[in-house]
Amino acid sequence: MKNIAAHRIISPSGEVFHQHYVALDDAHRLIGIFPLEKEIAGTEFHNGTIQVIQSEINPQSYLLDFEPS
């Protein structure tokens, strides 16, 4: 599992979350987007915005697009 946090996260549906993290399983499937309420060991943090995009090749996988602030 991998957690990636950012100032802003845009979900595949276009909803914007502030100070949240994206949880992905080992196959890069989206587990969810959760509030970053405390530090979580091993979580990557990126300044700016992460946009979560559903993969066209494998609809169960997601791509992350990083936009620095």
C-alpha positions as CSV (number, residue, x, y, z in Angstrom):
1,M,0.0,0.0,0.0
2,K,1.2,3.5,-0.7
3,N,-0.1,6.8,0.7
4,I,0.5,10.1,-1.1
5,A,-0.5,13.4,0.4
6,A,-0.8,16.9,-1.0
7,H,-2.3,20.3,-0.3
8,R,-5.1,19.6,-2.7
9,I,-6.3,16.4,-4.3
10,I,-8.8,16.3,-7.2
11,S,-10.8,13.0,-7.3
12,P,-11.7,11.3,-10.6
13,S,-15.2,12.8,-10.2
14,G,-13.7,16.3,-9.9
15,E,-14.3,16.8,-6.2
16,V,-11.5,18.9,-4.5
17,F,-10.1,17.8,-1.1
18,H,-7.7,19.9,1.0
19,Q,-5.0,18.4,3.2
20,H,-5.9,14.8,2.2
21,Y,-4.0,11.7,1.1
22,V,-4.5,9.1,-1.6
23,A,-4.2,5.5,-0.6
24,L,-3.3,3.0,-3.4
25,D,-2.8,-0.7,-3.2
26,D,0.2,-2.4,-4.6
27,A,-1.5,-2.7,-8.1
28,H,-2.2,1.1,-8.0
29,R,-5.9,0.6,-7.4
30,L,-7.4,3.5,-5.5
31,I,-8.4,2.5,-2.0
32,G,-9.6,5.9,-1.2
33,I,-9.0,9.6,-0.5
34,F,-8.8,10.3,3.2
35,P,-8.2,13.4,5.4
36,L,-4.7,13.9,6.6
37,E,-5.4,14.4,10.3
38,K,-1.9,13.3,11.6
39,E,1.4,12.2,10.2
40,I,1.4,8.7,8.8
41,A,4.7,6.8,8.6
42,G,5.9,6.3,5.0
43,T,3.5,8.8,3.5
44,E,4.9,10.9,0.6
45,F,4.0,14.6,0.6
46,H,3.8,16.7,-2.5
47,N,3.4,20.5,-2.5
48,G,0.6,21.5,-4.8
49,T,-2.2,19.4,-6.4
50,I,-2.6,15.8,-7.2
51,Q,-5.2,14.9,-9.8
52,V,-6.4,11.3,-9.6
53,I,-7.1,10.0,-13.1
54,Q,-8.7,6.7,-14.0
55,S,-6.5,4.6,-16.4
56,E,-8.0,4.1,-19.8
57,I,-6.0,0.9,-20.3
58,N,-7.0,-0.7,-17.0
59,P,-10.1,1.0,-15.5
60,Q,-9.3,-0.5,-12.0
61,S,-6.0,1.4,-11.9
62,Y,-5.4,5.1,-11.4
63,L,-2.8,7.5,-12.5
64,L,-1.6,10.5,-10.4
65,D,-0.8,13.8,-12.0
66,F,1.2,16.2,-9.9
67,E,1.0,19.9,-10.2
68,P,3.5,21.8,-8.0
69,S,2.3,25.0,-6.4
